[in-house]
Amino acid sequence: MDARTALLEALSRMRDHAPFLATAIDKRPDLLVMLEQGEFEAALAACSDSPTDIPVSQSLRIQKNALSMVLAAGDLAGLLSVEQVMRHLSDFADRALDASLADIFARRTPDQTPQGFAVISLGKHGGQELNYSSDIDPIFLYDPATLPVRGREEPSDAAQRIARQLIDLMSERDGYGYVFRMDLRLRPAAEVTPLAIPVDAAISHYESQALTWEQAAFIRARASAGDRALGDYFMESLRPFIWRRSLDFGTIDEIAALTRQIRDHYDKGQQLGPGFDLKRGRGGIREVEFFTQAQQLIHGGRNPALRSRATLAALDALANAGIVPADEAVMLAQHYRSLRTIEHRLQMVDDQQTHSLPKDAAALSNVARLHGLDDGAALIEFLRPVTDDVGRVYDALVVSQRGGGEIVPVTLSSDPELLADNLAAIGFDDPQALAARVMGWRNGSARALRTAAGRKAFEAVLPSVLTALSDAPDHVAALNRFDDLLRNLPSTVNIFRLLEARPGLMQTVVDILSHAPVLAEALAQRGDLLDGLIDASAYDLAGDVDQLIAKFAREEAGEDYQRRLDMVRVRVGEARFALGVQLIEGRHDPLAIAAGYARVAEAAIVRLADCAIAEFTKVHGRIADSEPVILALGRLGGGALTHASDLDLIFLFSGEIGMESDGARPLGSTQYYNRLAQRIIAALSVPTAAGALYEVDTRLRPNGAQGLLAVSFASFAEYQMGPAWTWEHMALCRARPVYGSNTARAQLAGIINDALHRQREPDTLIADALKMRSDIAAHKPPLGVLDAKLLPGGLVDLEFIVHTLQLLHHTAFDPDLGKAVRLLADAGYVDPALGDAHDLLTCLLVSLRLIAPDCSEPHAASRALIARACGCGEWHELLAVFDQARQCVNHAWASVFGAPREF
């Protein structure tokens, strides 16, 4: 059907089934002609035409009626999507508010600049999703310092008069109708506050005493009219209130409770049929919106991409982020469009703000025929799968917030003696001592429990926590770490609410407290680390470096340098914590975890170097035809870090020595890049309010600690081809550029390749390697009986074997130690079993850095976990293969260096 035919058919339905639209058609014959000729876009543009010699109030009403009629024609003809209809109506509301305010200011204070009064729109207007007959839900704000006043008028009085005039101009019904009804009940403390509120008072309210529903309402808020700078200032000030990084499942519970209240209140409109409430009924519009907003509240504080005000855009963002399954998001979006479309049909009939299907059969069939269906029964059947699907998804959301894997707790008495009996029944060995500890917690021995909110959240989850801890393989250690968590965190409200909402996380917390002191310590410093584990995606390996860089670079508008450093620390901490949890939960092989740690570190280097360079160049500018390059060595160069690894880095720069930067405070190239290197190291290593990040070790640079922090490519090449020690070339075997352009990285790789292919005297090479290994053994002995790195036959010995063979035979150069071992095996220089030995030793090292950092034998409860991580069924089996791996390395050592290492 062409546009003209579709419009003619739509106009016919409008006349037959929508008295309001029929009247609007009669009032604008000029628009009717355009529509009948198929000129929809021309008719839409002409809606804004009105006589210039009439009051603004009258002009806006004429425009609104015309717009409603033309949009309805385009809507019913299928020329506009529901999104387009809502956006046109919302944009007109913005224009109408601005025009009304301009008129008010022009009449009140014609000689002063209109400023100091802003309209913040919430609800459907804020989300730019207005209906044909929607109210708009504004908050009026004013700035007493800039609002124009008349004579001796107080700014507060002026603001109230402007607000009242604006309401009247927009909402009063006259012979031309009205523009938009206004509902100001969403303003702070609406029952006692004036119509317009000083902006700083409003900010103070939301920061200190706002209710949960207000936080959810502001998801869709925006500055829509008036003084945009004032409105934007308000919205930016409220961003931390709306989008909280720490999850509060109490908020989500309150949203679910609100839904239940709405369902109960509108119980008669719950059953699909005549009288069904499309907005508030089960499976209706509100449930799609609440579903979306709940997910935004949970995740939007940590992911700005999810902060869309419009429901459909938010669903799309949630699907793109993997939070809502893509098929579910598509289904909800389609159903939301259907629900909003039928809602529009209801309102087209008589311009009434209604959301309920007519109870009268004839009236219901009238709405159905306006939509193009046969009768009311067909409309009900059209809506049935819509409301069924939406209701089912929303019901699942409410249930999912309670999580899965419920731990059935016992009741815990407030009486110490009875409490001890409770704890004995759970299975604790020393219930009296634990009862005393619990009573100490209850009496405020932990600072996190000194508030009423903290104690309430604690008591709600304590029975489940203790029940879970009683089953911990080492519940004494787990309880001690739980005690540390209570004592160190300033607040545990969100942790306990999260555990109450997601009991499935309880076992993860118990595993952390039982097995991973490093992770338990991190959790005691940052309770919000648990927030990142609520998604199944938290157990996926870290993405590639580019994905991680994009994640770490995600920021808010206006963030300063220090804030950017803090955000990287927060996000890197979350990524490393998640990797550690993946290991102790057995989700991934330790080799894959080690590679993930390395990708996270590389992405952090790139992001922080970018930030440091951007800040540095503001003052010192740049050097032409020159750039900084960062070279990674050691475990980072090899792409396999542990949780505790530091970063071995060399800072270099391309281009000529002696050049000068072009900034306001120019520097010569050597001074420029050495200062820049210091700035990057500080960005990576200096603790901030968000915590520490990495230790950086630059001692592998030319001339070690005595050398310049950053050197030119030319100086680096000269040093490597000249006075560099053998051990420095051994370190270069695992060198990998991690920052710089592709051109600069390729140039540096060429320099390294030349150095590694230098001709060497075999006896000198072997003697140098032996001396260096002896020096390491003297200054850095093994930490414990399981030190897979430093024990004879450990990874350090393996590294010396590999690097000596690489330099001796000029082959198998790969920064990845495991790959280098296998390349040497393929070339016949080592036993292929050495590759398996490398993997076992690395798995053990990565696991122990989390579970037994001192490399002593762990508690019996953790041994099975370590054995499993290393691919063994039992602890004794792991000890056996550990010994075999060391013997394999020792055999290779004897083959290369002439004598075995002493165990």
Secondary structure as UniProt FT lines:
FT   HELIX           3..17
FT   HELIX           19..27
FT   HELIX           29..36
FT   TURN            37..38
FT   HELIX           40..46
FT   TURN            47..48
FT   TURN            52..53
FT   HELIX           56..76
FT   TURN            77..78
FT   HELIX           82..108
FT   TURN            110..111
FT   STRAND          117..122
FT   HELIX           123..126
FT   TURN            127..128
FT   TURN            132..133
FT   STRAND          136..142
FT   TURN            144..146
FT   TURN            151..152
FT   HELIX           155..171
FT   TURN            175..176
FT   TURN            185..186
FT   TURN            188..192
FT   STRAND          196..198
FT   HELIX           199..208
FT   HELIX           212..217
FT   HELIX           218..220
FT   STRAND          222..226
FT   HELIX           228..242
FT   HELIX           249..265
FT   HELIX           267..269
FT   TURN            274..275
FT   TURN            278..280
FT   TURN            282..283
FT   HELIX           285..299
FT   TURN            300..302
FT   HELIX           304..306
FT   HELIX           311..320
FT   TURN            321..322
FT   HELIX           326..350
FT   HELIX           361..371
FT   HELIX           376..400
FT   TURN            401..402
FT   HELIX           416..426
FT   HELIX           431..442
FT   TURN            443..444
FT   HELIX           447..449
FT   HELIX           452..470
FT   TURN            473..474
FT   HELIX           475..488
FT   HELIX           493..501
FT   HELIX           504..515
FT   HELIX           517..525
FT   HELIX           527..533
FT   HELIX           536..539
FT   HELIX           545..553
FT   TURN            557..558
FT   HELIX           561..584
FT   TURN            585..586
FT   HELIX           590..620
FT   TURN            624..625
FT   STRAND          628..633
FT   HELIX           634..637
FT   TURN            638..639
FT   TURN            643..644
FT   STRAND          647..653
FT   TURN            657..658
FT   HELIX           669..685
FT   TURN            689..690
FT   STRAND          696..697
FT   TURN            699..700
FT   TURN            702..703
FT   HELIX           704..706
FT   STRAND          710..712
FT   HELIX           713..720
FT   TURN            721..723
FT   HELIX           726..732
FT   TURN            733..734
FT   STRAND          736..739
FT   HELIX           742..756
FT   HELIX           762..779
FT   TURN            785..786
FT   TURN            788..790
FT   TURN            792..793
FT   HELIX           795..809
FT   HELIX           817..826
FT   TURN            827..828
FT   HELIX           833..851
FT   TURN            853..854
FT   HELIX           860..869
FT   TURN            870..871
FT   HELIX           875..897
//
